[in-house]
Amino acid sequence: MSILFKMEELFPKASKADIIRTKAYLSQYKEKKRRVEMFERNPPQTDELKEIQTNLIKFTSLLERAVAQIIHDDVRKVIEYRFLKGNSRAATILRFESWECCDKTIDRKIIEGIESVANTLLYLE
């Protein structure tokens, strides 16, 4: 076995389904983060709510760690602004227009970031 083949086994590549699921997770991040903050202000009283709080914290921290692992700073900044801060695609394009790149370039950075997060989630989960 070659060393490259062993590396592929160590770091599997996300499938199309993984990437679609990751985009959905990233889209849910802001809402779930708000719930975590709500639980911090008003601690849960029942075991069921405590379990929900624990799951929300795991979900949000896992995504935060995966986004932090994005190698390219520009891609990470776009993903943080678009998904972690909960901004729309249009707002993201306007925010990064100072980079003097077109909207398609920002879209490619979003796609690259989602793929990177999906790949990272494969070994973080």
N, C-alpha and C positions, 0 to 999 in steps of 0.2 A: 504494500500500500504506500502510495506517495504521501508526502507530508501535506500537500494541498488537499487531498481527499480527506485526510484526517481533520484538517481545519474546517472543511465543509460540514463534517459531522458535528464538530464542536459548536459551530455558529450556523445553525440552519437559517435558510432564507424564508421569509414570510410568503405564504401563498396569497393568491388574490382574495380569498375569503378572509384571511387574517388582516389584510390591508383594509378591506371594507369594514370589518368589525372594529379595527383601530380607529378609522375615521368616525364611526358612530360613537366610540368611547370618547374621543377627543371632543366631539360635538356636545356630549353630555357633561363634560368636565365642569363647566362653569356652574351649571345648575346643582350638581352634586357638591361642589365646593361651597356653595351658599348654604346647603343643608348642613355641612360639617360646621360652618361658622355659626349657624343657628343652634346646633347642639352644644357648641362651646359656650354660647351665651345662656342657653337654657338646658342644663344637663338632663339627659333622659332619666326618667323615673322607673320605667319598667324594663325587664330583661329583654323584651322584644325590641324596644327602642335602643337599648344599649348595643344589641347585636347589629341593628341597622347602622348605628353610629360607627361601630367598628368596621363594618363592610365599606361604608362611605370613605372612611379614613384610609383604608387599604387601597381602594380604587383610586382616590385622588393622589395619594403619595406614590403609587406605582406609576401613574401617568407622569407625574412631576419628575420622577427619577428617569424615566425613559426619555422625556424631552431633554433633560439635562445631559443625556448621553449623546445627543446629536453633535457630530464633530464640527460641522461647518457653522460658524457663528451667524452668518446671514440667514441660513435656513432655520436655525434655532430661534433667532429673533422673530422671524416671520411666524413660526408655529406658536411661540409664546403669545405674540400679539393676537393672532387669529383665534386660537383655541383656548389658551389658559386665561387670557384676559377677556375672552368672549366677544371679540369683534367680528363684524361681517366681512365677507370677501371684499366688498367695495371699500370699507373703511381700511382694511389691510392694504389694499392697493394704494389708496390715498396716502396712508401713513408712510409707505416706503417708496413713493414716487421720487423722493430726493435722491434715490440710488440711480436715477436716470435709466430705469429699465421699464419695459412695457408690462402690461397686466399679465401677459402670457408667461413672462419670466417669473413673476410672483406666483402664478399658478403652478409652475414647475417646481419652485422652491417648496410650496405647500405639499405637493405630491411627494417630493423627495423626503420631506420631513415626516410625513405620514408613514412612508415606507421604512424610514429609519426607526421610528417609534415602534412600528409593527415588528421589525426584526429584533429590537431590544426586548420587547415584551415576551418574545418566545423564550428567552432565558431568564427573565426576571420573575415570571409567574410561577 
